[in-house]
């Protein structure tokens, strides 16, 4: 099969016997052979891939697990080609609604850049990540170049502790067992490190030994309980074993408090690049009153508070709002308010923002949020997107009343097909 292009999941796409076929860890332009292994949503899957003719953009991956691990889909692709593919995908998608993509900011660090990793326990005692496209295939990682070396040492020590004391791993198929996830969060600018062991309901045996093993590496150690059968690394109950059940990280002059379950940009230094880009857009026009929708822990509104007269952040996650308010207090920021409610439920009767920042999940804006924006027509909207296809869908509606400036792409996710995209919208 000749690989024709990448899809949005980072797979190579081609055709076999007139059927659309996908394969992981290949590069467009390559000729490959493999075994067809099922079909999903009209796309056949090719496994056991052999490269017949390699692309000049294929490079030797630095991680020994590259090519089988779902953590990095593109480690085998030259970084310059990764950037071209990402910008090209955004430009192709947004051009359908009349928006161009003019630039892409490369990652300043291509390895050891992530401040959070969620490692999963497998039923055989594995601790690592899953194979791409497989919920039931676990890899027992010996290293991971996404996290810092000391961060991965935590993984090794937790695995050794679990094996030494015969602590049972969770079986996601049988819904039996105990150990489910190990979440590691790092403050790249604060030096803090939090390890959260997510388990099924029940007492944590040999916790003293666990704390002793991890204490030299962690400022916080937390036991989190997920009593449901849902395969998530989110804990319903938190029990600190050492330190506080939170991590502090510094970006743009603000030291943020981050709840163990909360979303925070996973690449601290590139999050700083993103923040400064958004700051420049905010300050480029009238910006006395800022509305920050889908604000999470207040990433944008807290850092931009010094640039505006007042700001309001709105976020459904009450835990994130609590941390945003505590962050504001710790940093002496007094001109920001927060509301723990859904963005689509916000009453705009008392709000008249000059500029609105929206940073929705990958699925994009709630339809009611789009509708409200088109009704209230704030002068400017800055749309921060981690899903450019949903961004295009939202822009198709918003462009009825707004003009879009060229999009900027910022690579927070090297070695993956994901890209952060920022578009400024100005009312017609």
C-alpha positions as CSV (number, residue, x, y, z in Angstrom):
1,X,0.0,0.0,0.0
2,X,1.1,3.5,-0.8
3,X,0.6,5.9,2.2
4,X,-1.2,9.0,0.9
5,X,-1.7,11.2,3.9
6,X,-2.1,11.4,7.7
7,X,-5.5,11.4,9.3
8,X,-6.4,13.4,12.4
9,X,-5.3,10.6,14.6
10,X,-1.8,10.5,13.1
11,X,-2.3,7.3,11.1
12,X,-1.1,6.9,7.6
13,X,-4.0,6.5,5.1
14,X,-4.0,4.6,1.8
15,X,-6.0,2.1,-0.1
16,X,-6.0,-1.7,-0.4
17,X,-8.3,-3.3,-2.8
18,X,-10.1,0.0,-3.2
19,X,-10.7,0.1,0.6
20,X,-9.6,3.0,2.8
21,X,-6.9,1.6,5.1
22,X,-5.1,3.1,8.1
23,X,-1.7,2.1,9.6
24,X,0.2,3.6,12.6
25,X,3.8,4.7,12.6
26,X,4.2,5.3,8.9
27,X,4.9,8.4,6.8
28,X,3.0,9.6,3.7
29,X,4.9,8.7,0.5
30,X,6.0,5.3,1.9
31,X,5.2,1.9,0.5
32,X,4.2,-0.6,3.2
33,X,3.0,-4.1,3.6
34,X,1.0,-5.6,6.5
35,X,-1.9,-7.6,7.6
36,X,-5.5,-6.3,7.4
37,X,-7.0,-6.7,10.8
38,X,-10.6,-5.6,10.9
39,X,-12.6,-2.6,9.8
40,X,-14.1,0.3,11.8
41,X,-16.2,3.2,10.6
42,X,-15.4,2.2,7.0
43,X,-11.6,2.2,7.5
44,X,-9.6,-1.1,7.5
45,X,-6.7,-1.4,9.9
46,X,-3.3,-2.7,8.9
47,X,-1.2,-4.4,11.5
48,X,2.3,-5.9,11.5
49,X,3.5,-3.2,9.1
50,X,6.7,-3.6,7.2
51,X,8.3,-0.6,5.4
52,X,9.0,-1.5,1.8
53,X,10.1,2.0,0.7
54,X,10.9,4.6,3.4
55,X,10.2,8.3,3.3
56,X,13.2,10.7,3.5
57,X,11.3,12.3,6.4
58,X,11.5,9.1,8.5
59,X,13.9,9.4,11.4
60,X,15.2,7.0,14.0
61,X,13.0,7.3,17.1
62,X,14.8,8.0,20.4
63,X,12.4,6.0,22.6
64,X,12.7,2.2,22.4
65,X,8.9,1.9,22.7
66,X,8.2,4.1,19.7
67,X,6.3,2.2,17.1
68,X,4.2,0.3,19.6
69,X,3.2,2.9,22.2
70,X,0.2,5.2,22.0
71,X,2.0,8.0,23.7
72,X,3.9,9.3,20.6
73,X,2.3,8.7,17.2
74,X,5.0,10.6,15.2
75,X,8.3,10.1,16.9
76,X,9.5,8.5,13.7
77,X,8.7,11.6,11.7
78,X,11.2,14.4,11.2
79,X,10.1,17.4,13.3
80,X,10.1,19.8,10.4
81,X,7.7,17.5,8.6
82,X,5.5,17.3,11.7
83,X,5.1,21.1,11.7
84,X,4.3,21.1,8.0
85,X,1.7,18.4,8.5
86,X,0.1,20.2,11.4
87,X,0.0,23.6,9.8
88,X,-1.3,22.1,6.5
89,X,-4.1,20.2,8.3
90,X,-5.2,23.4,10.0
91,X,-5.0,25.5,6.9
92,X,-6.9,22.9,4.8
93,X,-9.6,22.6,7.4
94,X,-10.0,26.4,8.1
95,X,-9.8,27.4,4.4
96,X,-13.2,25.7,3.9
97,X,-14.7,28.5,6.0
98,X,-12.4,31.2,4.5
99,X,-9.8,31.4,7.3
100,X,-6.0,31.2,6.7
101,X,-3.3,29.8,9.0
102,X,-0.2,32.0,8.6
103,X,2.3,30.7,11.2
104,X,3.3,27.8,13.5
105,X,5.4,28.2,16.6
106,X,7.6,25.1,17.1
107,X,8.0,23.4,20.5
108,X,11.0,24.7,22.5
109,X,11.5,21.2,23.9
110,X,10.7,18.0,22.0
111,X,11.3,15.6,24.9
112,X,10.7,15.6,28.6
113,X,8.3,18.5,28.0
114,X,5.1,17.3,29.6
115,X,4.0,18.3,33.1
116,X,1.4,15.6,33.4
117,X,1.3,11.9,32.4
118,X,-1.3,9.3,33.2
119,X,0.2,5.8,33.3
120,X,-2.2,2.9,33.4
121,X,-2.0,-0.5,35.2
122,X,-2.6,-3.5,33.0
123,X,-4.1,-6.8,34.3
124,X,-0.8,-8.5,34.1
125,X,1.0,-6.0,36.3
126,X,2.1,-3.7,33.5
127,X,2.5,0.0,34.3
128,X,2.8,2.3,31.3
129,X,0.6,3.3,28.3
130,X,-1.7,1.5,25.9
131,X,-1.0,0.5,22.3
132,X,-2.6,3.0,19.8
133,X,-6.2,2.3,19.1
134,X,-6.3,-0.5,21.7
135,X,-8.1,-0.1,25.1
136,X,-7.0,-3.6,26.2
137,X,-3.3,-3.8,25.2
138,X,-1.0,-2.4,27.9
139,X,2.7,-1.7,27.5
140,X,5.1,-2.2,30.5
141,X,7.3,0.8,29.8
142,X,11.0,0.8,30.7
143,X,11.3,4.5,29.9
144,X,9.2,7.4,28.7
145,X,10.7,10.5,27.0
146,X,7.6,12.6,27.5
147,X,8.2,13.0,31.2
148,X,11.3,14.0,33.1
149,X,13.8,11.3,34.0
150,X,13.0,11.8,37.7
151,X,9.3,11.7,36.9
152,X,9.6,8.3,35.3
153,X,11.7,7.1,38.2
154,X,8.4,7.4,40.1
155,X,6.8,5.0,37.7
156,X,9.6,2.4,38.3
157,X,9.3,2.7,42.1
158,X,5.5,2.4,42.1
159,X,5.8,-0.7,39.8
160,X,8.4,-2.2,42.1
161,X,6.3,-1.5,45.2
162,X,3.2,-3.1,43.6
163,X,5.1,-6.2,42.5
164,X,6.9,-6.6,45.9
165,X,3.7,-6.5,47.9
166,X,1.5,-8.3,45.4
167,X,-1.0,-5.4,45.1
168,X,-3.5,-6.4,42.5
169,X,-3.8,-4.4,39.3
170,X,-7.2,-3.5,37.9
171,X,-8.6,-5.6,35.1
172,X,-10.7,-3.2,32.9
173,X,-12.5,-6.1,31.2
174,X,-13.4,-8.1,34.3
175,X,-13.8,-4.9,36.5
176,X,-11.8,-6.6,39.2
177,X,-8.6,-5.6,41.0
178,X,-7.3,-2.5,42.7
179,X,-4.5,-0.4,41.1
180,X,-5.9,1.6,38.2
181,X,-3.7,4.7,37.2
182,X,-0.6,6.5,38.3
183,X,-0.9,10.2,37.6
184,X,2.3,12.3,37.8
185,X,2.2,16.1,37.6
186,X,5.3,18.2,37.6
187,X,5.9,21.9,38.2
188,X,8.5,22.6,35.5
189,X,9.1,26.1,37.0
190,X,8.4,25.4,40.7
191,X,10.2,22.0,41.1
192,X,7.2,20.4,42.7
193,X,6.1,16.9,41.8
194,X,2.7,15.2,42.6
195,X,2.1,11.5,42.3
196,X,-1.5,10.3,42.6
197,X,-2.2,6.6,42.8
198,X,-5.7,6.0,41.5
199,X,-7.3,2.8,42.7
200,X,-10.7,1.1,43.0
201,X,-12.5,1.5,46.3
202,X,-10.9,0.1,49.4
203,X,-7.9,0.6,51.8
204,X,-4.4,1.2,50.4
205,X,-2.2,-1.5,51.8
206,X,1.5,-1.0,52.4
207,X,1.1,2.8,52.0
208,X,4.0,3.5,54.4
209,X,6.3,1.6,52.1
210,X,4.9,3.5,49.1
211,X,5.5,6.9,50.7
212,X,9.0,5.9,51.7
213,X,9.8,4.9,48.2
214,X,8.4,8.1,46.6
215,X,9.2,10.8,49.2
216,X,12.7,11.6,47.8
217,X,11.1,12.4,44.4
218,X,7.7,13.8,45.3
219,X,6.5,16.9,47.2
220,X,3.0,15.5,47.2
221,X,1.7,11.9,47.3
222,X,-2.1,11.3,47.0
223,X,-4.3,8.3,47.1
224,X,-7.2,8.8,44.8
225,X,-10.3,6.5,44.6
226,X,-12.3,5.9,41.4
227,X,-15.1,3.5,42.6
228,X,-16.8,3.3,39.2
229,X,-16.1,0.9,36.3
230,X,-15.4,3.8,34.0
231,X,-11.8,3.8,32.7
232,X,-10.7,7.2,33.9
233,X,-7.8,8.5,35.9
234,X,-10.0,11.0,37.7
235,X,-10.5,10.3,41.4
236,X,-13.8,11.0,43.3
237,X,-12.1,10.9,46.7
238,X,-8.6,12.3,47.5
239,X,-6.5,11.3,50.5
240,X,-3.1,13.1,50.8
241,X,-0.4,10.7,52.0
242,X,2.3,13.4,51.9
243,X,2.0,17.2,51.4
244,X,-1.0,18.8,49.8
245,X,-3.4,17.4,47.3
246,X,-2.3,20.0,44.7
247,X,0.6,21.1,42.5
248,X,1.9,24.6,42.0
249,X,3.2,25.7,38.6
250,X,4.3,29.1,37.4
251,X,3.5,30.6,34.0
252,X,3.4,34.3,32.9
253,X,4.2,35.6,36.4
254,X,1.4,33.7,38.1
255,X,1.9,30.7,40.4
256,X,-1.1,28.5,39.8
257,X,-2.7,26.0,42.2
258,X,-3.6,22.8,40.2
259,X,-6.0,20.2,41.6
260,X,-4.9,16.6,40.9
261,X,-8.0,16.1,38.6
262,X,-7.9,19.5,36.9
263,X,-7.0,20.3,33.4
264,X,-3.9,22.4,32.9
265,X,-1.9,22.9,29.7
266,X,0.4,19.9,29.6
267,X,3.4,21.7,28.2
268,X,4.4,24.5,30.6
269,X,6.9,26.3,28.5
270,X,4.8,26.3,25.3
271,X,1.8,27.3,27.4
272,X,3.8,30.4,28.2
273,X,4.2,31.0,24.4
274,X,0.4,30.5,24.0
275,X,-0.3,32.9,26.9
276,X,1.9,35.7,25.5
277,X,0.3,35.3,22.0
278,X,-3.2,35.6,23.6
279,X,-2.0,38.5,25.7
280,X,-0.8,40.4,22.6
281,X,-4.2,39.9,21.0
282,X,-6.1,41.0,24.1
283,X,-4.0,44.2,24.3
284,X,-4.3,45.0,20.6
285,X,-7.8,46.5,21.1
286,X,-10.2,47.7,23.8
287,X,-9.9,45.3,26.6
288,X,-11.0,46.8,29.9
289,X,-13.5,44.0,30.6
290,X,-12.5,40.4,29.9
291,X,-14.8,37.3,29.9
292,X,-13.0,34.0,30.1
293,X,-15.3,31.1,29.1
294,X,-14.3,27.5,29.8
295,X,-11.6,29.1,32.0
296,X,-10.5,25.9,33.9
297,X,-8.3,26.9,36.8
298,X,-8.1,30.5,35.5
299,X,-5.1,30.1,33.2
300,X,-5.8,33.1,31.0
301,X,-7.8,35.4,33.2
302,X,-5.4,35.2,36.1
303,X,-2.3,36.0,34.0
304,X,-4.2,38.7,32.0
305,X,-5.7,40.4,35.1
306,X,-2.9,43.0,35.2
307,X,-3.8,44.0,31.6
308,X,-7.5,44.6,32.2
309,X,-9.7,46.5,34.6
310,X,-11.8,43.4,35.4
311,X,-12.2,39.8,34.4
312,X,-14.8,37.1,34.9
313,X,-13.9,33.4,34.5
314,X,-16.6,30.8,34.0
315,X,-16.1,27.0,34.3
316,X,-18.3,24.1,35.1
317,X,-15.7,22.3,37.3
318,X,-16.2,23.6,40.8
319,X,-12.9,22.2,42.0
320,X,-11.1,24.2,39.2
321,X,-13.0,27.3,40.2
322,X,-12.0,26.8,43.9
323,X,-8.3,26.6,42.9
324,X,-8.6,29.7,40.6
325,X,-10.0,31.7,43.5
326,X,-7.3,30.4,45.8
327,X,-4.6,31.2,43.1
328,X,-6.0,34.8,42.8
329,X,-5.7,35.2,46.6
330,X,-2.2,33.8,46.8
331,X,-1.0,36.0,44.0
332,X,-2.7,39.1,45.2
333,X,-5.0,39.4,42.2
334,X,-8.1,41.3,43.1
335,X,-9.9,42.2,39.9
336,X,-11.0,38.7,38.8
337,X,-14.3,37.0,39.6
338,X,-15.2,33.4,39.0
339,X,-18.4,31.4,38.6
340,X,-18.7,27.6,38.8
341,X,-21.3,27.1,36.1
342,X,-21.6,25.9,32.5
343,X,-20.6,28.4,29.9
344,X,-23.9,27.9,28.2
345,X,-25.8,28.7,31.4
346,X,-24.1,32.1,32.0
347,X,-26.5,35.1,32.2
348,X,-25.0,38.0,30.3
349,X,-27.5,40.6,31.7
350,X,-24.8,42.1,33.9
351,X,-21.9,41.3,31.6
352,X,-20.7,43.6,28.8
353,X,-17.2,42.4,27.9
354,X,-14.9,44.1,25.5
355,X,-13.2,40.8,24.7
356,X,-14.1,37.2,25.2
357,X,-11.7,34.3,25.4
358,X,-13.1,30.9,24.7
359,X,-11.0,27.8,25.3
360,X,-13.5,24.9,24.9
361,X,-12.8,21.2,25.0
362,X,-11.8,19.4,21.8
363,X,-15.5,19.0,20.8
364,X,-15.8,22.8,20.5
365,X,-18.4,25.3,21.8
366,X,-21.7,24.3,23.2
367,X,-24.4,25.3,20.6
368,X,-25.9,27.6,23.2
369,X,-22.6,29.4,23.7
370,X,-22.4,30.0,19.9
371,X,-26.0,31.3,19.9
372,X,-25.3,33.6,22.8
373,X,-22.2,35.0,21.3
374,X,-24.1,35.8,18.1
375,X,-26.9,37.4,20.1
376,X,-24.7,39.5,22.4
377,X,-22.0,40.3,19.8
378,X,-19.0,41.2,22.0
379,X,-16.6,43.4,20.0
380,X,-13.9,40.7,19.9
381,X,-13.6,37.0,20.5
382,X,-10.3,35.1,20.9
383,X,-10.9,31.5,20.2
384,X,-8.2,29.1,21.6
385,X,-8.7,25.6,20.2
386,X,-7.2,22.2,20.7
387,X,-9.4,20.7,18.0
388,X,-9.2,22.5,14.7
389,X,-12.1,20.6,13.1
390,X,-14.5,21.7,15.8
391,X,-13.0,25.2,15.5
392,X,-14.0,25.2,11.8
393,X,-17.5,24.2,12.6
394,X,-17.8,27.0,15.2
395,X,-16.3,29.6,12.8
396,X,-18.7,28.7,10.1
397,X,-21.4,30.1,12.4
398,X,-19.5,32.9,14.1
399,X,-18.3,34.4,10.7
400,X,-21.9,35.4,10.1
401,X,-21.2,38.4,12.4
402,X,-17.4,38.4,12.7
403,X,-14.3,38.7,10.6
404,X,-11.5,36.3,11.4
405,X,-7.8,37.2,11.5
406,X,-5.4,34.6,10.2
407,X,-5.0,31.7,12.6
408,X,-1.8,31.0,14.6
409,X,-0.7,27.5,15.4
410,X,1.3,26.7,18.5
411,X,2.9,23.3,19.0
412,X,2.3,22.2,22.5
413,X,2.2,18.5,21.5
414,X,5.4,17.4,19.6
415,X,5.4,13.9,18.2
416,X,1.6,13.9,18.0
417,X,-0.9,15.1,15.4
418,X,-2.4,17.6,17.9
419,X,-1.9,21.3,17.6
420,X,-3.2,24.4,19.5
421,X,-4.8,27.0,17.2
422,X,-5.7,30.6,18.1
423,X,-8.0,32.8,16.0
424,X,-9.0,36.4,16.8
425,X,-12.6,37.4,15.7
426,X,-13.6,41.0,15.2
427,X,-17.3,42.1,15.0
428,X,-18.3,43.2,11.6
